[in-house]
């Protein structure tokens, strides 16, 4: 895979994030005053985990954006072979890594760095979950760069890629990326029940998509 240097927009954004204290409370994970993930998203993350690893015994899983560790906790039921997380905020890593290690029985590795600086062996993962906080205006460009530079080269033949997607439709830019790099992909709707929404809910909707894209077998 190809690593890339961080530009000034990403450096400033990363510096800002790292100045925000990471706090876990009864609702979820906050960076400073901003909630970034909620415990109520557990069933949504379970759906991602199940679809990513279905039929993959002992899957080698990469998660980009550790967050609250809810995806990793739900992944435990899928019996992965290895779990690697990439999380650039050291406070999040310190808080969440012990919870992830207690949830998973497989080997766990957590790298404290932005994904742009990753140097992973090609064809080393069976499943990738991508959920990051990019700089303003960089969500779709970062997504495209990640798919091309990380997801496609790092996935094994037939490996699967998913990502956090709020709302009921993908942006045209993401559709184009998926069409270009994956021979087949699907999206499934998911609705978080209103009764489960925490009081501090900050996501734009309780409607989500669970995308699953699969690389070719050759």
N, C-alpha and C positions, 0 to 999 in steps of 0.2 A: 504494500500500500504506500501511498505518497503522503508524507506529512507536509505541513505548510506553516510558515511563520504567521503569528498573529498580527493583524493590522492595528492601527491606532484605535479604531472604534472598538475592537474586541478587547484590547488591552485596557482601555478606560472602563469598559463595561465590567470586565473581570475584577479590576481594582475596586470598583464600586460595590460589587457583590461581596467581595471578601471583607469589606469594612462593616457589613451588616452581620450582627450577631445571629447565630442559628439557635432557635429555641423550639423545642417540642412541647406542646401542651395537649390538653384533652381532645382538641379538634384536629391538630395536624402540625405541620412544620412551618415556622415563620423565619424569614430572613429580614431582620429588622422589624418593621411594622407590616410586612407583606406576607400573607400566607401563600405558599407555593405548592403545597400538597395537603390533602386531607385523608384521615383514616377512612372516611366514608367512601373513598374511591377503591376500596379493597375488592369489591366484586368486579368492577371494571378492569382492574389490573389482573384479576384472576382469569378473566376472559382473554386478555392479551396473552397471558402465560400459557393457557391451555391451547390456544390456536397456534401459537408459535412452536410449541413442542410436541403437538399431537403426532404420534407415530415415531417420535425421535427418542429412543431409549438412551438414557445417559447423555442428553443434549448438552453441548458446550454453549453456554449462554453469555452474551455480552450485553450489559445495560449501560447506556450512555445517559448520565444524569441520575444519580442515586436517589436524590430526593429524600422522602420519608422512609424509604425501604419497603414500601407496601408491595411493589411488584415482586421484589425478592422474596418477601414473606409468602406471597401467594404462589410463587414458583416452587416452593418446597413440595407442594402436593404433586408436582409434575416430575419429581425425582431427577433433577438435572445431574449431569456428570461433573460439571465445573461451572462456576459463576465468577465472572469478571465484571466489576463496575468501574466506571470512570466518572469522577466527580471533582470539579475544580475548587470547591469551597472546603477548606480544611476543617472548619467548624462542623459542617454537615458530616464529613467523613468521621470525625471523632464521636459525634453523637449517634450516628446511625449504624456504623460498621458492627459494633457489638450486637445490636439487635439482629442484623442480617446473619452474622455468624451463628447466633443461637437458633435461628430459624432453619438454616440450611445444613444438611449433613455432608454435603460435597465440599471440595476445596473452594475457598473463597479468596479472591484477590480484589483489592480496591486501590485504584491509582488516583492520586490527588493531582490532577492536571486537566487542562481543557482537551477536548477530543482532537483538536487540530494538531496537537503535538504527539498524538499516538503513533507508535511504531509497532504494529502487530503483525505476526506472520500471516501470509496469505492462506486462505482456506483453513482457518483455525477456529471458526465458530459455526454452530448449527442454527443459532437464533440470535437476533439483535433487537433490542428494545431501545428506542431513541426518544428521549424526553428532556429537552434542554431549555434554558432561558437565554435566548440570544439578544444581542443589542437591538434597539428599536430599528425596524425596517430591514432586519437581516434574517428574519425567520425563514423565508422561502429560499434565499440564496444559500444560507447555511445548510438547509435541508438538501439542496441539490449537491453542494460540495460534499456533504457527509455521505450521501448515497454513492457518488462516483468514487471518492477517495478512500472510503472506509467500508461501507456495507458490501458493495459488490466484490471487491477483492478479498475481503476477510471471510465472507460466507463460503461454506463448503458447497459443493454441488447439491442442489435441492434445498439449500438453507433458506430460512425465512427471516423477513424483516418486518417490524411493525413500529408504530410511533404514536405518541399521544395526539389525539385529534379531537378538539372540542367543536361542537356544532354538528350540523347535518350534511355538510358537503365539503369536499376537498377543494382547495384553490386550484385554478387552472394550471398554475405553475407546478404544483405537486403532481397533478394528474400527468402532465407532460413528462416529468422526471420518472414516475413509475412506469409509464408506457415505454420510455426509452431504455430503461435498464432492466426491466423484469419481464419475462415472457408471459407471466400470468400474475394477476393480483385481484383481490376482492376487498370490499368494505362491508362490515356488518354494523347495523345501528345498535346503540345501547342507550338506555335512559336510566339515569340515577333517580330512584323514587324521591319525590319531593319531600316525603316524610323523613328521609335520611339526610337531607341537606343540613349541614351544620350552620349555626348562627353566623359564623364568620365567612360563609361561602363567598368566594371572590371570582369564581370562574364565570364566563359570560353566559353559560347555559348549563342545564342538567342533561343535555343531549350530547352524545358522543358518537364517534365512529371507531371501529376496531379494524384498521387496515392490516391485511396480510399480503405481503409480496414475496414471491419465491424466485430464487435465481435458477438458471438452467442447470441441467444435470451434466452438461458437458464442459 
